[in-house]
Amino acid sequence: STTSSSTTTPSSSSSTTSSSTTTPSSSSSTTTPSSSSSSSITSTAVVTPTPTTTSSTTTPSSSSSSTSPIPQCTAPQGGTRKEIRGTLVSTKTVVFTEGDEEGVLNPDELVVGKKKGTGLKMSVIKFDLSELQELHDDKNIWIYESNIFLTVSPTSEGKHWKSQITKLHRLAVPWDEVVTNVGQLTSEQNIDESTGQTKQLEKEPTRDMKLKTDFTETLHKWISPYNKNKNEDYYGVALVSQYVDGSDESTDAMDVRYYNFDNVTEEDLQPWLDVCYKEVEIKECEEPYEPVEADIVSSVVLVKGEETKTNETLTHGQDNDGKTYRTVLKFDLEKFSEKFKSYQINESFIHLNYLGPSDEESPVERTVTVHKITAPWTEDDITFENVEYEDEPSGTLVIEESRLGGTEVTIPIHDLTREWVEKGVIDNYGVLLKDTAEEERNSVPIYAHDDTEQYHYPPKLTVCQHREQSTSSSTPILTTTVPTTEPIATQTTPMVVYEPYCESRTKEPVEKITVWVVNDTVIVDPDDYDPEDRTLCVSTSAIKIKYCWDLTGKCKKQQRRDIYGKIETNCNCCLPILKTVETHTFDCFGNIRTLKMEQISSCKCQICGRETADMILAGDNEIIEQDRGAGALLLL
């Protein structure tokens, strides 16, 4: 809680270079969006200038001033540079002190660090980002570059100076949920990991000093370049002090103080942002069509002339070392294989998470084509040379040289998806991604293959569907007739049908959860460990838990023989697909732990009675008194 005082992928991301002989030798997989104009977070000390701009100005890239004494971000071609300056009305600030139950709202100064006689302090600024957020929600924008400007005041308090920096963090919880207990103020329950840092302050400030710090990665937290659905909750940016010599943050020294918003301080000394962005078109399903997503089940990178394969990062084309790559993708289309209710298929898109070029110093434009694979394959036996595919591409997309890293690549494959669905998905062997300039040695595009790293998203297929509404008022007639595999003719697009058998739902109410942990890091089944080897932990916040729900009873026919040899039905076929999600914070008897836990990502039905199901015929149908048996008795 807060009280008012008497008087407020990626420029910074770490990159990993694959040493495998089957991946581009110069490729780097960035964990967060990158800006083409900067490859690392930097902070610059700037002499305090005379204000030359008004607040909240929007400037086209062609008219950005190059003679301003304040370094500015450079708007991308066709983009815009915007300044976001705050006031006591539009921008809120708060200073939290460790050990104090309430924070101080809109103080005279923003304070970070620790001095003798007080607890550790952390300050939070909440700029008014509503205009950018609304624009992102309405039209989609990519933020190429952004800076935050803070002015150090020569009013530090304490007995002796220690060299320190101020780090930027996304505040992870609302202000009234910030935990100020000793040792927890700057923990993961309150803030995310750092997304930037100011210039090192080696000596006690004796004059106003303006600091310019890269804000791109921080801003991407709330305005994701990948997809607006990935935006994180905006509670403000937290300023946290860190000693350069590695001393504990609780060590007494002198604090650092920054100018805040008030009616006296010059506007240019107050905190402000500049943001360089442009609007982009992201292909999405349009009403009345709704998106239905198909998850990736296999992704493999094939290397010309080599038997070994990889899927650590996905790519296509010939890299600077002369290795040529193609990528194979296969999506789970099980939900489209059965035909019970009517839908119209409109458009379909493959979505890839573009991380950036393999050579960030010399990116080039690349064109990728999508080809239908025509024969079955396995990850063990498929190679660059033996994969069978159609020469005519089913989709094409240009990856521009200036494309922002961390963004979503959307490749249309409308006709191919309709063909798959109309045939009951009997020939879905996946697709091949191929570069149109395979003979040209150059930088190649890199894509994420899964979500094991933060801000990485796996490939997916989106199918735009519209449910056909019946115009008849009569009650539908149920029939046991097997639906035809022939498409139903319409005057517009072919009509196809499907109904999911099971789906994931969220357990209500959403509450804190309890888990058992061994070795302080691994969540386990308590029945597998002795009481002295396991620890009980409770999540510090509520966590959404999903469960699988059988919609129609179609998933419930799983058969087995009892001890007398009779066949019985076991209702246990709507099964979860698990994945390891982002970490959550738990309290383990006073010890705060960050744990990874498996949760249900989706649910899949094992349908009894289908010839294509991986089940074995157990016996003839059997009527047990007045209960109806399954159409075909199958045994898992």
Secondary structure, DSSP 8 states (H G I E B T S, - for coil): -EEE------SS--EEE---TTS-TT-EEESS--BTTBSS--EEEE------S-TT-EEEGGG--SS-SS------TT-EEEEEE--TTT-EEEEEETT-SSEEES-SEEEEB-BTTS--EEEEEE---HHHHHHHHHH-EEEEEEEEEEEE-S---BSS---EEEEEEEB-S-GGG---STTTTTSTTTB-S--EE---B-S---S-EEEEEE-HHHHHHHS-SS-GGG------EEEEEEETT---TTS-BB-EEEE---SSS-GGGS-EEEEEEEE-------TT-EEEEEEEEEEEEEETT-S--B-SSEE-EE-TTS-EEEEEEEE--GGGSS-SSEEEEEEEEEEEEEEEESSTTS---EEEEEEEB-S---TTT--TTT--B-SS-SEEEEE-TT--TTEEEEEE-HHHHHHHHHTTSSS---EEEEETTTTSBS--EEE---SSSTT----EEEEEEEE------S----------SS-B--SSS-EEE---SEEEEE-SS-B--EEEEETTTEEE-GGGS-GGG-EEEEESS-B--EEEEESSSTT--EEEE-TTS-EEEE---EEEEEEE---EEEEETTEEEEE--EEEEEEEE--TT-TTSS-EEEE----BTTB---SSEEE-
